[in-house]
Amino acid sequence: MESIEVLVAHIQGLSRSPDEVSHLHSLLKQSEDALRSHAARLAPFLSQLDPSIHTLGYLFLLEAYSSGSISGEEASGFLLTVVEFINSCSAEQIQLAPEKFISVCKSFKDQVMQLGVPMQGIAPLWMAVRKLQTSTEQLTTLHSDYLLLCLLAKCYKAGLSILDDDIFEVDHPRDHFLYCYYGGMINIGLKRFEKALACLHNVVTAPMTTLNAICVEAYKKYILVSLILNGQVPSFPKYTSSAAHRNLKNYTQVANYPPSHARCSSSHLPRMNPCQPHPYALEPLSTLHQPLSISFARSEAPINLVSHSCHHGSHASSHILEIVFLEPYVDLANFYASGKFSELEACIQTNQEKFLSDSNLGLVKQVLSSLYKRNIQRLTQTYLTLSLQDIANVAQLNNPKEAEMHVLQMIQDGEIFATINQKDGMVSFHEDPEQYKSCGMTEHIDFSIQRLMALSKKLSSLDDNLSCDPQYLSKVGKERQKFDFDEFDSVSHKFM
């Protein structure tokens, strides 16, 4: 252990100036194997270091210690050590070895989950995210781990502290999938369905080189949240350019699904378990590919998660990936569109086991409940006055009392504008009373305009930087050598 003692002495003597820290970093990298070989015996040496001063050396020792097996007796001490380190460490020195810091934080997260106390990991991991970030616009690998702990602890509001940040930088593309997926689940838990839909939309339309299970699970929730919020599932625009078609070939080349007449089982993709997120990014992702196109199909047609046609000259071929295990969700949407409560209820009953295994049964029940509201909202587009009994009949409620309760709740939530005459049991529907001329509304509109202008300026800056990026220009140059002539519009002969 003499070499470890010498290394600790170096850490104590070379942690002051930037030049000393840089030299120490080289020594620590050379000693990684030795540290790992003595992982079980490193705990006493940590007590000889101050994490606020000797951050880099402390980090290397702590990462090596956490890479070994930690017994149940050592777990509580390990958690306390990591919490103290995260709270007092130097952000500047962490940036010299971010992968080590991430490894320590993930070991901490795993221990917290194994002990069944995710709540204890929320505050330390939030601090870790902030210290790892170079700015609040950066998405780190730890973002999804933090959101996962928020989900497991059912502390949804804590997740908003990072979900409300505007993200423009992504360390690893696969982190984007989990961040948006967990973000969608947190917003669902808070019943912020509009925000949840935006997060899930970012998952299913994100660039990828092949299909991954996170996208599939997000699309299931995307369907359900769309029904609750809007009463329908929007269709995604289909690609028309040859370049987009060429990019989408990657899905069929990697996925190896059976032909269109065969049925796919759910075993083709792993089941989504929020406690084990990382295996679901099945393949490396590339930000240079076109977004995945999701097309919403009727239940009698094949269920298309990825659909495209590749045109080359006079020949055209169609490549379709059938995902039959999405069929219950598509059927649910189609029965919802019919507006018939009994048929929707029967569909849910038929597929209840599937919804339960996907952990979506609670959301499905909210879809069922929202159909009552949707039917009542349709009445406001046709009638000015209607009895509670008529509302109960049309909305397929049991009696006028239930209709009254639903109408009152919708009025309170601002979903409709109406008054109820208790004496004769009549409901009068009104127009939106908002005139958009109050001081509060003016301030809200002004804030929204200022925010849009700032985002537009930021996107323009990012576009300018991307246009000058050597890697991007190299990639574009290689792609141009493979172009198809049908990508260009034909030029009229009169200009030749």
N, C-alpha and C positions, 0 to 999 in steps of 0.2 A: 504493500500500500504506500510505499515511499513516493512513488511517482504521483499518486493522487495528492499526497500531502504537499509535494512540491508545486503541483498545479494550483492548489488552493492558495499557497503563498504567492504565486504569480498573480492570481485573481485579486488578492488583497493589495498587491503593490502596483498593479497596472489598470486601475479603474478610475483614474482621475481625469486625465486630459484625453481628447479625441485620438491623438496619436498613440497613446498608451493603450487605449481600448482597441484600436485597430490592430496593434501588435498582439494583444491578448486574444483577439478573435482568431488570428492565425494559429496560435498555440492551442486554443480550445478545439479547433477543427482537426488538428493533428492528433488530439487525445480522445476523439470520439469513441473509438473502439475500446480503448482502455477503460473509459467511463462506463460503457455498457457492460463490459465484462465484470465490473464490480458494482453493478446497479444496486444490489441488495444491501450494500454496505456504505452507501453514500449519505444516508440520512444524517448521521452525526456531523458530517462535514458542512451540511447546510446551516447548521446552527452557528458555525464560525463566520458566516458571511452576512452582510447587511444587504437585503434585496434592493434597497433604495440607492445604495452606492455601488455594489458589486452586481448590478442587474445582469449583465451578460454572462459572467461566470456562474452566477446562481442559476440562471436559466439553463445552461448546458448541464449542470449537475442535476437539476430538478427534472429535466427532460429524460436524462439517462435513467434516473431513479424511477420515473413513471413508466418507462418502457418495460421494466421488469414486472413480475407478478407482485401485486400488493395484497397482503392477507387482510382478513376481516378486522384483525386487531390494529393493523396499520392504517386502515382506510380513513378513520376519523382524523388521525394526525396528518395524513396526506392532504385531506380536504382543507384543514386549517392552514397548513403550510402554503398551499396554492392560493387560498384567499388572501393571505397576508402578502404573498408575492405580487399578485395582480394589483392589489390596492396601492402598493408602495413602489413598484418597479418604475424604471425610467423608460418612457416611451421612445426616446431617441435610441437607447441601446437595444430595445426590442426590435427596432426596424433593421438591425444588423443581422438578425436571425429569426425572421418572422415564422418560418416553418417550425422552428423549435417551440416558439410560443404557442402556435396553433396546436401542436402535438400535446403540450402540457394541458391546454384548455380542453381539448377533446378527451383526454384521460380523466380530467376533473369531471366533465359532463357524464362520462360513462360511469364513474364511481357514484355520482349523485343519483343516477337512474337506477343503478343496482341496489342502492340503499333505499330506494323508494322515497327520496326527499327532493324532488325536482325544485321545490320552492327555494331551497337553500342555494341553488346554483344560479338563480335569476340575476340577482344584483352583481355577483362577481363576474358573470359572463357578460353582462351589459358593460361593465367597466373594461373588460378585456376587449370587447368590440371597439370601444371608443379609443383605447390606446393603440390598437392595431391599425386603425384607420389613419390614413394620411389626411383625409377630409371626410365630412359627413356624406359626400357624394360617392364614396367608394363602398362597394359591396364586397365584404370579406367572406372567407369560408366560415367564420364563426357566427355570421348572421343567422343562418338556418339552425345552428345548434341552440342559439339563444331562443329563437322562436319555438323550437321543439320543447324546450323546458317550460316556456310560457303555456304551451298547449297542455302538456302533461300536468302542470300545476293548476290548470284552469284559471290562470292569472292573465286573462286576455288583454286587459288594458295596458299591462306592462309591455306587451309586444308593440303597441302603437308608438312607443318612444323611438323605434327605429323604422317602423313601417311608414311613418309620415315623412321620412327623409326622401329627397329627390336623388335617385341613383343614376349616375352617368358612367361610373367605372366599375367593371366586374373583373375580379381577380381570375376566377375560373368560371367558364360558361355554365358548368353543371350546377354551380351554387345558385345561379339565377332560378333554376327550376324549383329547388327546394324552398328558396326564399319566398317566391311567389305562391307556391302551393301552401306552405304553412301560413303565409300571410292571408291567403284566401280563407283558410280554416279559422284563423283568429277573428277575421271580420265577420264570418258566419256566426261564430260564437257570440259576438257583440250585436248581431242582427244588422250589421252595416252591409246590406246585400249589394249595394251599388259598388262599394269599395271591393267587396269580395269578388264580384263579377269581373272587375278590372284586373285584379290579381290573377284569377284563373284564366282570363283571356290572354294574359301575358305568358302563361305556361303553354297553352295549346297552340299559340302562334309563334313561339320562340324559335330561333334558328336551331337546327339540329341536323346531324348527319344520318341518324337512324332513329327509329321509334323507341321511346323509353316508357317505362311503366308509370313514371310520375305524370307524364302527359296524359296517359289513358285515364288515370284516377282523377286528374284535374278535370278532364272533359266530362266525366260522370257528374262531378259536382257542378260543373259549368251548366250542364243541362238543367239540373235541379234548381240552382239559384236563378237562372234565366226565367224559369217558369214562375218562381215565387215573385220575382221583381217585375217582370214584363209580361208574363202570361204566354210567352213563346220563346223559341230558341232561334236566334238569328243565324242566317246562312253566312258562311265566310266566302269572300270573293275567290273565284277560281282563277288560276293562272292562265295566261294566254301567250306569254312570250316563250320562245324556245329555250332561252337561258334558264328560266324558272323550271321548265319541264326537265331539262338536263340535270339540274340540281336535285330534283325530287327522285331521280332514278336511284339514289343512294338507299332509299327506304326499301325498295323491292330487292335490291342486291343483297342487303344485309339480313332483312327479316326472315326470308325464306318461308313465306306462308304458303299454304296449299292453294290450288286454283279456285276460281270464283264459285265453282259448284260444290266445293268441299266446305265443311263446317270447322271452325277453329275452336279449340277448347281454351279455357282460361289458363291452362298450364303454360301457354306460350309466353306469358308475362308473369312475373312474380307478384304475389299479393302485396298491396301497399300496407306497410306497418309503420306508423309514425315513429316508433321507437327504434327502428333500424333503417334510417333513411338512405345511407350512402350506396348500397348495392343497386339502387333503382336507376342510377344514371348508367345505363347499360353500355353506352359507347361514348367515346370522347366527342365533344360538341365543337362545332365550328361556327364562328360568327360570320363567315363569308358565304354561307348558304342561305337560300331563300327560306322564309318562314314555312312551317308545316301548315298545309291547308286542311281544314276540317270541314267536311260537307255533311249537312244534316239530311238524312234520307228517311223515306217512309218505311214503315215496318214491313211492308210486303216486298221491299227492294233490299238488296244487299246493304249491310251496314258499313259505310265507308268511313274509315278514319283518315286514310290518305288516298286521294283519288287524283289522277292526272292522266293526260294524254300526251304522248310524245310524237310530234310531227316532224318528219324529215322528208322533204321533197313531196312526192305524191303518196307516200306510205304513212299510215297512222296506226299506232298501237296503243291500247289502253291497259294500264296497270292499276289494279285495285286490290287493296289489302282489306279483307273482310275480318272484322272483329265482332264475332257473333255474341260475345259476352257483354257487348254494349246494347244488345237488342232490348232488354227490359227497360232501359232508360229511354230509348227511342220510342218504344211502345207507350211508355208513360206520357211522354210529350204529346204523342198523337191522340191519346185518349183525353188528355187535358184540353187539347184544342177543340175537341168536340163539345166540351162544356157539360158533359153528362157525368154527374157525380157517381152514380152507381157503377158505370163502366170503369171509371178511374179507380174506384175502390176495389173492384174485382181484379184489376190489373195489379194493384199493389198487393193484394192478398195472394195472387198467383206467384209473384216474384219476391215475396217477403223474405224468403231465405237468402236470396241473392243480395237484396238490399242490406240485410242484416250482416252478411259476411263482408260486405264492402264498408260497413260502419256508416251507412248512409240512410238507415231506416228513419232516424229522427228528422233528417232533412226531407225525406219523402213524405212524412206525415205533415210537415209544414207546407209542402206542395199541395197535399189534399185539402188542408185548411184554407189555403189561399184561393182555391177554386170558388169557394163561397163568395169571397170578396170580389173575385173577378166577375162573377155572374151579377153581383149587385152593381159593380161599376158599369157594366154594359147597360144596365137599366137607366143610369143617369144620362146616357147618350140618346135615349129615346123618349123618356117620360119626364114631365115636370113635377107631377104629383102621382103617388102610388100608395096603395094601402099596404100595411105590414103583412097582411094575409097574402096579397099578390106577390110581394117580395119573397115571402116564404115559399110560395109555390114555384116561382121561376128559379129561385136560387136553390131549390130542392132542400129546404130546411124543414124541420119537423113541425114547427108552429110559429105563430106571429111573435111570440116572446123571444125565440131564438133569433128571428130576423131583427127584432129591435136591438138585441144585444150586439149583433154584428154591425148594424148601422151605427150604433153609438160608438163602438170601438173604432170604426173607420173614420167617423167624424173627428174623434179625439186624435187619431194618428194623422189627420190631414189628408186622407186618401180620397175622401169625397166631401162635398159641402152641402149640407142638408139640415133641415129642422124637422122634428117629430111632434105632431099634435097628439098628445096623450089622450085627449078626449074622444076623438073619432078614429084614432089609429092610422092617421095618414102621414106620409112622409113627403116633404117638399124638397126637391133638389135645386141647388143654386149654382151660379157660376163662381169661379174663383174670385174671391173678394180682393185679392192682391192687385193693386193698381200700379205697382212698381214706381212709385214716386215718393215714398217715405225716405227719411234721412238714413235709416238703417239699410234699406234696400240699395240706396245710392252708394253708400259706403261699401256694401257687399259687391256690387257690380264694379266699382272702382278698384277694389282689391283684386278681383278676378282678372280684370284687364291688366293691371300691373304685373300680376303673376304670369300671365300668358306672355307678356312682352319680355319678361326676364327669361322665361323658358325658351322663347324663340331665339333670343340673343345667345343663350347658352348652346342651343342646338346648332346655330350657325357657326359658332366658334368650334364646336366639335367636328362639324363637317369640313371646315377649313383645315383643321389639324389632320383629319383622316386623309384628305386629298394630298397632303405632303408626306404621309407616312411611308417610309421605304418598303416595309413589309407589304402594305396594301398595294402600292404601285407595282411591286414585283409579282404579287398574286394576280392583279388585273392584267399585267403584261402576258403572263402565262395563259390566262383564260382567253385572251384575244386571239391567240394562235389557234384556238380550237373552235372559233366562232362558226355558227351556221349561217349560210347566206340568207335563209328565210327569216332571220332576225331583223333584217333591214327592209324598210318599205321600198317597194318598187319605184323607180324614178321614171317619170314620163319621158318618152323619147324626144319630145319637143325641147327638153332641156339638155339633151345629149349633144 
